[in-house]
Amino acid sequence: MSTNARIRKDKELYLHADRSLNYGLVVEIMATARRAGVESMGMITEPDKELRKP
């Protein structure tokens, strides 16, 4: 498994996924990252286009 140099240095990961991705897969990815030494995780979100105010 290769790791991103910034992740190795900062031990930080931000996930960006849309609703079409299976939640179980996201959980597996988060668990794998934790086992790889990631200490801090965050989620990047974007509001649905239908919910955005003009």
Secondary structure, DSSP 8 states (H G I E B T S, - for coil): ----HHHHHH-EEEEE--TTS-HHHHHHHHHHHHHTT--EEEEE----GGGS--
